[in-house]
Amino acid sequence: MDIKAFLESPTQKGLEVAKKDDLIKIATRLNLTEVKQSMRKADIQRLIAGHYVEKKVFEKEVLKQFPGSEIAISEAQVQLAKIEAEREQTQLKIEAEREQKRLEAEREQKRLEAEQEQTQLKIEAEQKLTQMKIEADLAMKQMELKRMELDSEEKEKQRQHELQMKQERVWNLILMMVFQPAGRFD
């Protein structure tokens, strides 16, 4: 029997005519670990047929063509249950990984949002600080200008006072000259 041809295109007829040694080789290639050399040919045929029914290559009715012992049937059921459990476990693992990635993405999104909010608050604080510095500088300049104005007014008052004092002295001198006899200046 051409095992490679059977594996590429399995048929019920090929399974029926295969020798026990060929069936063991086929089962080995299909990774059917429950198949043993000590098993009956019909049991091995049934396990291989069960494998192809599971893979939807053969219809379930094919199993009726290969009557096997109850042991072979239960072993096939156990194998089928193992495969189903592995598939469910794999599905759960995939779902858990998806959920993990979704949660990580949510955490990253929240972290980025918090970082963006912190950056925005920092920018706003810096703008407010800059504005306060500008306002303080403006207030200082206004106070300096007011001080200069007051100094200028004070100097003007002092100059006016000095001028007034000079005028009083000049008037006093003039009055003294007018009211005092000539030649008599003290």
C-alpha positions in Angstrom: 0.0 0.0 0.0 1.2 3.5 -0.8 1.0 5.2 2.6 1.9 8.6 1.3 -0.9 8.5 -1.3 -3.4 7.4 1.4 -2.3 10.2 3.7 -2.7 12.7 0.9 -6.1 11.4 -0.1 -7.6 9.0 2.5 -10.4 6.7 1.4 -12.6 4.2 3.1 -11.6 1.5 0.6 -7.9 2.2 1.2 -8.5 1.8 5.0 -10.3 -1.5 4.4 -7.5 -3.1 2.3 -4.6 -1.8 4.3 -2.5 -4.3 6.2 -2.0 -4.0 10.0 1.7 -2.8 9.6 0.6 -0.1 7.1 -2.2 0.9 9.5 0.3 1.3 12.3 2.5 3.5 10.0 -0.5 5.6 9.1 -1.5 6.0 12.7 2.1 7.0 13.6 2.1 9.6 10.9 -1.3 10.9 12.2 0.1 11.1 15.7 -2.5 8.6 17.0 -0.5 7.7 20.1 -3.1 5.3 21.5 -2.5 2.9 18.6 -0.2 0.0 19.7 1.3 -3.0 17.8 -0.7 -5.3 20.1 -4.1 -4.0 19.0 -6.3 -5.8 16.6 -6.4 -4.6 13.0 -10.1 -3.7 13.3 -9.5 -1.5 16.3 -6.7 0.4 14.5 -8.9 0.9 11.5 -11.6 2.2 13.7 -9.2 4.7 15.4 -7.9 5.9 12.1 -11.5 6.2 10.7 -12.4 8.1 13.9 -9.6 10.5 13.3 -10.8 11.2 9.8 -14.4 11.6 11.0 -13.2 14.2 13.5 -11.3 16.0 10.8 -14.5 15.8 8.7 -12.8 13.9 5.9 -15.1 10.8 6.5 -18.8 10.8 7.5 -19.7 9.3 10.8 -21.4 6.4 9.1 -18.0 5.1 8.1 -17.4 4.0 11.7 -20.1 1.4 11.2 -17.9 -0.2 8.5 -15.1 -0.8 10.9 -16.5 -2.6 13.9 -14.1 -2.6 16.7 -14.0 -3.6 20.3 -15.5 -1.3 22.9 -12.0 -0.5 24.1 -11.1 1.0 20.7 -14.3 3.0 20.7 -13.8 4.3 24.3 -10.1 5.1 23.5 -11.3 7.1 20.5 -13.8 8.9 22.6 -11.1 9.6 25.2 -8.8 10.9 22.5 -11.6 12.9 21.1 -12.4 14.3 24.5 -8.7 15.1 25.1 -8.6 17.0 21.7 -11.7 18.8 22.6 -10.4 19.8 26.0 -7.1 20.9 24.5 -9.0 23.0 21.9 -11.1 24.6 24.7 -8.0 25.2 26.8 -6.3 26.8 23.8 -9.4 28.9 23.2 -9.5 30.0 26.8 -5.8 30.8 26.7 -6.3 32.9 23.5 -9.2 34.7 25.1 -7.1 35.3 28.3 -4.3 36.7 26.2 -6.7 39.0 24.3 -8.2 40.2 27.6 -4.7 40.8 28.9 -3.7 42.8 25.8 -7.0 44.7 26.0 -6.3 45.5 29.7 -2.7 46.5 28.9 -4.0 48.8 26.1 -6.5 50.4 28.5 -3.8 50.9 31.1 -1.5 52.4 28.4 -4.3 54.7 27.2 -5.0 55.8 30.8 -1.3 56.4 31.4 -1.1 58.5 28.2 -4.2 60.5 29.1 -2.8 61.1 32.6 0.5 62.1 31.1 -1.2 64.4 28.7 -3.2 65.9 31.5 -0.1 66.5 33.6 1.6 68.1 30.7 -1.4 70.4 30.1 -1.5 71.3 33.8 2.3 72.0 33.7 1.9 74.2 30.7 -1.0 76.1 32.3 1.0 76.5 35.5 4.0 77.8 33.5 1.8 80.2 31.6 0.2 81.5 34.8 3.7 81.9 36.4 4.9 83.8 33.4 1.8 86.0 33.5 2.3 86.7 37.2 6.0 87.6 36.6 5.0 89.9 33.8 2.3 91.5 36.0 4.9 91.8 38.9 7.4 93.4 36.5 4.8 95.8 35.3 3.8 96.7 38.8 7.5 97.2 39.7 8.0 99.5 36.7 4.8 101.4 37.5 6.0 101.9 41.1 9.4 103.0 39.8 7.7 105.4 37.5 5.6 106.7 40.4 8.7 107.0 42.6 10.5 108.9 39.8 7.4 111.2 39.5 7.4 111.8 43.2 11.1 112.4 43.3 10.7 114.9 40.4 7.8 116.6 42.2 9.9 116.7 45.4 12.9 118.2 43.5 10.6 120.7 41.9 9.1 121.7 45.3 12.7 121.9 46.7 13.8 124.1 43.7 10.7 126.2 44.1 11.4 126.5 47.8 15.0 127.5 47.2 13.9 130.0 44.6 11.4 131.4 47.0 14.1 131.7 49.7 16.4 133.4 47.3 13.7 135.8 46.3 13.0 136.5 50.0 16.6 137.3 50.6 16.8 139.5 47.5 13.6 141.3 48.7 15.1 141.6 52.2 18.2 143.1 50.8 16.2 145.5 48.6 14.1 146.5 51.5 17.1 146.9 53.7 18.7 149.1 51.0 15.6 151.1 50.7 14.8 151.6 54.3 18.3 152.0 55.6 20.3 155.2 55.1 23.0 155.1 52.6 26.4 154.0 53.7 24.9 152.0 56.6 24.8 148.3 55.9 25.2 145.9 58.6 
